[in-house]
Amino acid sequence: MTTRRSHTPVRIGAAVVSAFALAALTACSGGSGGTGGSDDGKSTLDQLKEKGSITVAVADERPYSWKEDGEGKGATIAIDREIFKAMGIDEVKVVEVDWNSLIPGLNAGRFDAVSAGMSILPDRCAQAAFSDPEIMYTTGLMVAKGNPLGLQTLDDVKKAQDAGEDVKLAVLNGGIEAGYADSLGLKVSQSVKDAQSGMDVVANGRADVFAMTAISLNYMAQNSGNDKVETTDAFVQELDGVAQIGAGSEVFRKGDTELLKAYNEQLDKITSDEDSYLGLVGDYGFTKENMPPADLTTEQLCKGDLG
C-alpha cells in the first residue's frame, strides 16, 4: 500500500473569484433536516440505494468524463463507480450536457450529481455542495502545429495582446481559464461549449490559442489524430503574484448532506492511498501529481484564500 505524500498548499487569489459568477439558480434541496430527499422523509441517499442507481452529469471533457456509445467513461466516472458501489448503489447512469448547464440542471433535479472534475470555486460553492478534492490540475494551451506565435502561457498571450498583436484566444464557456483571462484583462475572441470545439477553432484557424486544463488538452492532442494542433507545457497560472490552485470534485445539491458525507467517506479511502487512486485514474493519464494534498480542504477552496 502506498500512502499519499504530503504537499504544501498553494494560495489562491481572491481576484479570481469574481470572474466565475454564475446565474442565479433555484434551490432544490427537498425533504427536511438537511439531508435532501422526498416528502415521505427518505433522504436522497436512501432513495438512490432503493433504486440501485444514480444519475450523474458530464460535459465531455476528456479524460475527466464523457459519454461514448451510450456509456460513461473517464477518470471521474471510474471514481464514481467505485464509490457508489461501496455505498450500495450499483449502477452509475451518465447524461451529457453543456458545461454551463451542469449546476443549473443539478439544482433543477434533472440528475443527482455532477461528475466533471469541476473546479471548487467560491461562487460555485454558493450554488452547490462540493465533495472533498478529487483531482488537482494545471493549465495548458493548445496552439497551431509548430506554435507559430511562440505562446507558452496566458502571460505570453497578455504580452502579445498588450503589444497590439491580434492574438485570438478561445476559452471554455464557464471554465476556470475564462476567469483567468478576465482577471488578466485578456481579450477573448470565442467562448466554446466544450473541449472538442476549442480544438476545432484552433485547427481551422479561427483561434490562435485555446486555454484549458493541461491534461485535457494533452489527451485530445494524443487521441484525436488531428495533426494541425499541439499543446504547450503545463503551467500554474499566477494572478497578482499568487499561484492559482486547481482542484476539482464531485458536486451535489446543497440539501443532500447525507449523500455528500457518505461520498466523502469513500473518497478518502481512495485519495489517501496512491495505489488505489492510480488504479482508478492512471489509465486516463493521471499521475500521483494529480492527487489532492492531504491538507487541502473544500472549505479552504470555497473561501477562496488559503492564506
Summary of the structure (lengths in Angstrom):
residues: 307
radius of gyration: 19.1
end to end distance: 32.6
largest distance: 63.2
contacts: 1076
relative contact order: 0.23
helix: 36%
strand: 22%
